[in-house]
Amino acid sequence: MTDEILKKIKQLPPLPESAMQIEAVYQDPDSTFNDMVKILEKDPLLTADILKAANSPLYGFSREINTINQAVGLFGMGTVRGFALASIVKKSFVLDLSPYNIDGDMFSALSKKQHALVTSWCLRKEAKLLGILSPAAFLVEIGKVLIAQQIISSNSQEKFKEVLNSLGDVEAAEREVTGVDTPEVSATIFEHWRFETGLVETIRNCLNPENAKDDIKKAVQILQVARRAVQINGSITEESIASAKELILKYNLDMESFEKALENI
């Protein structure tokens, strides 16, 4: 981690109390479905954000979700926690992703499609992984915001674009120009905010799942597949799907559920 990026992370404001309460409930083994609902319903703006996200056609539900109770019942506590944290965390950043040649809408599509793909893929057969995967899929790209700030402040926009065009690999270009990559920065942000180790390490290792501990390795592999399937501008192409499927075969993951998830998005 470079000193410049680390300084930016340390200057981030603390997360609001609502995020801390959500985390406390989620991490408490004695907490219930109703405990999470009560916390979320205290914040009408957050509730509205969660319901808007949950009603996205990306998830393929045929009926409208009108209450937090319904959202938690359909998606589970882990996924709704992901909706909530994504809403809260993204409000902590000013987005200027021009070095990547994407705008805020594209960045939002990238995060939403990664999350929708992971959720639809895992909801029925790997739901236990969504406690980590839901926030990870939504938030793994947030490190790009600070990397973009560093590129802009050092007047390296043209250099970055040239390197990116030459290498054709976003993380390789990030490392070449700034000395860090998106998963490393994102993981360090959530470590700074004291999120649980499993979430931090899932994000940190998503480029190299072989480095992850056994208890999170499958989650890391799934996150890597999702990032391979959804391109930086939020699009999904035949080439990106083929690349993602290569990883699925390599890791012996559930291809049938992945293909069904793709149909939704």
C-alpha positions as CSV (number, residue, x, y, z in Angstrom):
1,M,0.0,0.0,0.0
2,T,1.5,3.4,-1.0
3,D,1.7,6.2,1.5
4,E,-0.5,8.5,-0.7
5,I,-3.4,6.0,-0.9
6,L,-3.0,5.0,2.8
7,K,-3.3,8.7,3.7
8,K,-6.5,9.0,1.7
9,I,-8.0,6.0,3.5
10,K,-7.1,7.3,6.9
11,Q,-8.8,10.6,6.0
12,L,-12.1,8.9,5.2
13,P,-15.0,9.8,7.5
14,P,-16.2,7.2,9.9
15,L,-19.3,5.3,8.8
16,P,-22.6,6.5,10.3
17,E,-24.2,5.0,13.3
18,S,-26.7,3.1,11.2
19,A,-23.9,1.1,9.6
20,M,-22.4,0.2,12.9
21,Q,-25.8,-0.9,14.2
22,I,-26.4,-3.1,11.1
23,E,-22.9,-4.7,11.6
24,A,-23.5,-5.3,15.3
25,V,-26.8,-7.0,14.6
26,Y,-25.4,-9.1,11.8
27,Q,-22.3,-10.2,13.8
28,D,-24.4,-11.1,16.9
29,P,-25.1,-14.9,16.7
30,D,-28.1,-14.3,19.0
31,S,-29.7,-11.7,16.7
32,T,-32.8,-12.4,14.7
33,F,-34.5,-11.5,11.5
34,N,-36.7,-9.0,13.4
35,D,-33.6,-7.3,15.0
36,M,-32.3,-6.5,11.5
37,V,-35.6,-5.3,10.3
38,K,-36.0,-2.9,13.3
39,I,-32.6,-1.4,12.7
40,L,-33.3,-0.8,9.0
41,E,-36.8,0.6,9.5
42,K,-35.4,3.4,11.8
43,D,-33.9,5.0,8.7
44,P,-36.5,5.9,6.1
45,L,-34.0,7.0,3.4
46,L,-32.0,3.8,3.9
47,T,-35.2,1.7,3.7
48,A,-36.1,3.4,0.4
49,D,-32.6,2.7,-1.0
50,I,-32.8,-1.0,0.0
51,L,-36.3,-1.4,-1.5
52,K,-35.2,0.3,-4.7
53,A,-32.2,-2.0,-5.0
54,A,-34.3,-5.1,-4.1
55,N,-36.9,-4.3,-6.8
56,S,-34.3,-4.1,-9.6
57,P,-35.3,-6.3,-12.5
58,L,-31.7,-7.7,-12.3
59,Y,-33.0,-10.1,-9.5
60,G,-35.8,-11.5,-11.5
61,F,-38.6,-11.3,-8.9
62,S,-42.0,-11.1,-10.5
63,R,-43.8,-9.2,-7.7
64,E,-42.9,-5.9,-6.0
65,I,-41.1,-5.9,-2.7
66,N,-42.8,-3.3,-0.5
67,T,-41.3,-3.7,2.9
68,I,-38.0,-4.5,4.6
69,N,-39.7,-7.6,6.0
70,Q,-40.3,-8.9,2.5
71,A,-36.8,-8.0,1.4
72,V,-35.1,-9.8,4.3
73,G,-37.5,-12.8,3.8
74,L,-36.7,-13.1,0.1
75,F,-33.0,-12.3,0.1
76,G,-31.9,-13.2,3.6
77,M,-30.1,-11.0,6.2
78,G,-26.7,-11.3,4.5
79,T,-27.9,-9.9,1.1
80,V,-30.0,-7.1,2.7
81,R,-26.9,-6.2,4.7
82,G,-25.1,-5.9,1.4
83,F,-27.9,-3.6,0.0
84,A,-27.7,-1.4,3.2
85,L,-23.9,-1.2,3.3
86,A,-23.6,-0.4,-0.4
87,S,-26.0,2.5,0.0
88,I,-24.2,3.9,3.1
89,V,-20.6,3.4,1.9
90,K,-21.1,4.9,-1.5
91,K,-22.4,8.1,0.1
92,S,-19.0,8.5,1.7
93,F,-17.3,9.0,-1.6
94,V,-17.3,11.7,-4.3
95,L,-17.2,9.7,-7.6
96,D,-14.9,10.9,-10.4
97,L,-13.8,7.8,-12.4
98,S,-12.8,9.7,-15.5
99,P,-9.3,8.0,-15.6
100,Y,-11.1,4.7,-16.2
101,N,-13.3,6.3,-18.9
102,I,-16.5,5.5,-17.1
103,D,-19.1,7.7,-15.4
104,G,-21.1,7.2,-12.2
105,D,-23.9,5.3,-14.0
106,M,-21.5,2.8,-15.5
107,F,-19.8,2.4,-12.1
108,S,-23.2,1.8,-10.5
109,A,-24.1,-0.7,-13.2
110,L,-20.8,-2.5,-12.6
111,S,-21.5,-2.9,-8.9
112,K,-25.2,-3.8,-9.3
113,K,-24.6,-6.4,-12.0
114,Q,-21.8,-8.1,-10.0
115,H,-24.0,-8.2,-7.0
116,A,-27.1,-9.5,-8.9
117,L,-25.0,-12.2,-10.6
118,V,-23.6,-13.4,-7.3
119,T,-26.9,-13.2,-5.5
120,S,-28.9,-15.1,-8.2
121,W,-26.1,-17.6,-8.5
122,C,-25.8,-18.4,-4.8
123,L,-29.2,-17.6,-3.3
124,R,-30.6,-21.2,-3.5
125,K,-27.5,-23.4,-3.1
126,E,-24.9,-21.3,-1.5
127,A,-26.9,-18.8,0.6
128,K,-24.6,-19.1,3.6
129,L,-21.9,-17.4,1.5
130,L,-23.9,-14.3,0.8
131,G,-23.2,-12.8,4.2
132,I,-19.7,-12.1,2.8
133,L,-20.4,-12.2,-0.9
134,S,-23.3,-9.7,-1.0
135,P,-21.3,-6.7,0.4
136,A,-18.1,-7.9,-1.3
137,A,-19.7,-8.0,-4.7
138,F,-21.3,-4.6,-4.2
139,L,-18.2,-2.9,-2.8
140,V,-15.1,-4.6,-4.2
141,E,-14.8,-1.8,-6.8
142,I,-14.9,1.1,-4.4
143,G,-11.1,1.2,-4.3
144,K,-11.2,2.6,-7.9
145,V,-12.5,5.9,-6.4
146,L,-9.3,6.5,-4.4
147,I,-7.1,5.2,-7.2
148,A,-8.7,7.6,-9.6
149,Q,-8.2,10.5,-7.2
150,Q,-4.5,9.6,-7.0
151,I,-4.2,9.4,-10.8
152,I,-5.9,12.8,-11.2
153,S,-3.9,14.5,-8.4
154,S,-0.6,13.3,-9.9
155,N,-1.7,14.3,-13.5
156,S,-1.2,10.7,-14.6
157,Q,-4.5,10.4,-16.6
158,E,-2.9,10.1,-20.0
159,K,-0.2,7.7,-18.8
160,F,-2.8,5.5,-17.1
161,K,-5.0,5.4,-20.3
162,E,-1.9,4.5,-22.4
163,V,-0.9,1.8,-20.0
164,L,-4.4,0.4,-19.8
165,N,-4.7,0.3,-23.6
166,S,-1.3,-1.4,-23.8
167,L,-1.9,-4.0,-21.1
168,G,-5.6,-4.6,-21.4
169,D,-5.8,-5.4,-17.7
170,V,-7.2,-2.8,-15.3
171,E,-5.5,-4.1,-12.2
172,A,-2.1,-4.4,-13.9
173,A,-2.5,-0.8,-15.2
174,E,-3.3,0.4,-11.7
175,R,-0.2,-1.3,-10.2
176,E,2.0,0.0,-13.0
177,V,0.9,3.7,-12.5
178,T,0.0,3.9,-8.8
179,G,1.6,0.9,-7.2
180,V,-1.7,-0.5,-5.9
181,D,-4.8,-2.2,-7.4
182,T,-8.5,-2.1,-6.7
183,P,-9.0,-5.1,-4.4
184,E,-6.0,-4.1,-2.3
185,V,-7.3,-0.6,-1.8
186,S,-10.9,-1.7,-1.2
187,A,-9.8,-4.3,1.4
188,T,-7.8,-1.7,3.2
189,I,-10.7,0.7,3.3
190,F,-12.9,-2.0,5.0
191,E,-10.1,-3.0,7.3
192,H,-9.8,0.7,8.3
193,W,-13.6,0.7,9.0
194,R,-13.2,-2.5,11.1
195,F,-15.3,-4.8,9.0
196,E,-15.0,-8.5,9.7
197,T,-11.9,-10.3,8.5
198,G,-13.8,-12.7,6.2
199,L,-15.1,-9.8,4.1
200,V,-11.8,-8.0,4.0
201,E,-9.9,-11.1,3.0
202,T,-12.4,-12.1,0.4
203,I,-12.0,-8.8,-1.3
204,R,-8.2,-8.7,-0.9
205,N,-7.7,-12.2,-2.5
206,C,-10.2,-12.0,-5.3
207,L,-7.4,-11.7,-7.9
208,N,-5.6,-14.7,-6.5
209,P,-8.1,-17.1,-4.8
210,E,-5.3,-19.7,-4.2
211,N,-4.0,-17.3,-1.5
212,A,-7.3,-17.3,0.5
213,K,-7.9,-19.5,3.5
214,D,-10.0,-22.5,3.0
215,D,-13.0,-21.2,4.9
216,I,-13.4,-18.3,2.4
217,K,-11.8,-19.8,-0.7
218,K,-15.1,-20.6,-2.4
219,A,-16.5,-17.1,-1.8
220,V,-13.3,-15.6,-3.2
221,Q,-13.5,-17.8,-6.3
222,I,-17.2,-16.8,-6.9
223,L,-16.2,-13.1,-6.5
224,Q,-13.4,-13.5,-9.0
225,V,-15.8,-15.1,-11.5
226,A,-18.4,-12.3,-11.1
227,R,-15.7,-9.6,-11.7
228,R,-14.5,-11.5,-14.8
229,A,-18.1,-11.7,-16.2
230,V,-19.0,-8.0,-15.7
231,Q,-16.7,-5.6,-17.5
232,I,-15.6,-2.3,-16.0
233,N,-18.3,-0.3,-17.9
234,G,-21.0,-2.6,-16.5
235,S,-21.5,-4.6,-19.7
236,I,-21.5,-8.4,-20.1
237,T,-20.2,-9.8,-23.3
238,E,-19.8,-13.2,-24.9
239,E,-16.0,-12.9,-24.3
240,S,-16.4,-12.0,-20.6
241,I,-18.9,-14.8,-20.1
242,A,-16.5,-17.3,-21.8
243,S,-13.7,-16.1,-19.6
244,A,-15.8,-16.4,-16.4
245,K,-16.9,-20.0,-17.4
246,E,-13.2,-21.0,-17.7
247,L,-12.8,-20.1,-14.1
248,I,-16.0,-21.9,-13.1
249,L,-14.6,-25.1,-14.7
250,K,-11.2,-24.5,-13.1
251,Y,-12.8,-24.2,-9.7
252,N,-15.5,-26.8,-10.2
253,L,-18.3,-24.3,-9.3
254,D,-22.0,-24.7,-10.2
255,M,-22.2,-23.9,-13.9
256,E,-26.0,-24.5,-14.2
257,S,-26.8,-22.0,-11.4
258,F,-24.4,-19.5,-13.0
259,E,-26.1,-19.8,-16.4
260,K,-29.5,-19.3,-14.8
261,A,-28.2,-16.2,-13.0
262,L,-27.0,-14.8,-16.3
263,E,-30.5,-15.1,-17.7
264,N,-31.8,-12.7,-15.1
265,I,-29.4,-10.0,-16.0
